Amino acid sequence: MSNFSAALDGLVTRLNTISGMTAFNHPPDSINTFPACYFQIPDVDYLVAFSGDTFEMPVDVVLLAASGDDDRGFALLYNHLDPTDSSSLIAAIKGDATLGGNVDDAVVESARNVGRRELGGGWYFTATFRVNLVKTV
């Protein structure tokens, strides 16, 4: 298994520590239970990502907190954004920033596209978290 695959598996494990969360290491065909999240890999700058004896890889974690017709959608979404809440993605990753020893550090850098939006033909309360993975090889 590649270092990158192992890191993503470690990230899935950490995110699944959030009560009720279903984390996928790839965009699934469909999501029917909430909360759920999946990963997208943004453009990779190989001069930065694999320079020297380390790699740095950004990963976008797309969170779907609730269906777009759920009246509690914003409240549920805000819980995942709050670093002090038990549903926090930030707290889950900080709980083991090495992702089970698969990286040296995993840092949540930002959350964007926060709100109710359309994804894949359905409406969801969602946010996209940028997580930077760092590993010395």
N, C-alpha and C positions, 0 to 999 in steps of 0.2 A: 504494500500500500504506500502511496506517495505521502510525503510530509503534508502536502496540502489536503489530500483526502482525509488523513488522520486528524488534521486540525478541524476540518468541517465536521467530522464525526464527533469530536470533542465539543464543538459548539452546539451541535444537536443535543448532546447529553446535558450540557449546562442549561440550555433553554427549556428542556423537558423537566427541569426541577421546578418550574413555575406551575402552580396548581392548575390542572386542566389543559395545559399547553400541549399542542401537537406540533413538533418542529420537523421540517423536511430539509434535507441538504440539497434540494433541487426544487424547481417550480413544479408542483404536482398538477395533474390533469384537472382535479377539482378539489375543493375544500368545502366540507359540509359541517364541520364542528369548529367551535370557537372557544378560546383563542387558538390561533394557529400562526405559524410563520414559515417562511421559506427563504432560501438564499438566492441572490443574483450576484454574479461577478461582474463588476464594472470593468472598464478598459484597464488592461494591465500594462504598466510601463516597466518593461523588463530591465531597463537600466537602473531603475530604483528597486523593483521587486526582488531582483536576484543579484544585487551588487555585493561584491566581497563574499564573506562567509555567512551572510544572513539573507533571509527573504522577508519582505514586507508585502503583505497582500491585503488589499481592502476587500471587504465582503459587505454587501448590502443585505440586511435582514429585513424582509418585508413582513410586517406584523399585520394580521387581520384580527382585530380585537373583537369585532361583532359584525353581524349582518347589518347592512345599511338601513334596515327597517326596525332595528332594535332601539326602543326608546332610551335605553341605558347606554347606548353606544359611546357617546362622548365620555361619560364617567368611567366606563371600562377602559377606554383608550388612555385617558389621563392616568389611571392607575399604573399602566405599563410604562408610561413616561416618567413617573415619579421615582427617583432613585431610592427613596426610603420605603416604598410600598412593597409588600410581599409578592406582588405581581410584576415587579420591575425587571425589565430586560437588563438594565445596567447592574442591578444588584445580583442577578443570576450569574452574569459573566464575571463580576468582581468576586463572587463566591469561590471561584477557582479560575483566575485569569490565565493559568497555564493550560486550561482545557484538558485536564487529565494528564498533564505532562507532554502534550502534543505541540505546544508552542511555548516560547519564553514569556510572551505577554499578549493579551487580547484587550484592546481598549475601545470602548464605545466613544466615537468622536462626535457624532451628531445625530439628530433626528430631523427628518424633513418630510415633506408631503403629508403633514399631520392633518387628519380630518376625515370627512366623509367623501369618498371618491369611488370612481368606477374602475374596476379591475376585471379583465376577462369577461366582460358582459354583465357583471353583477356589481352591486353597490355595497361597500364595506366601510367601517370605521377603521382607519389604517394609519400607519406611520412606517417610514423606512429609516432604519438605523444603520449608520456607517460604522462598521467594526473593523479596526486595523489589527491584523495578526502579524506577529513578529516571531521569527524562529532563527536561531543560529544553527547552521549545518556544518 
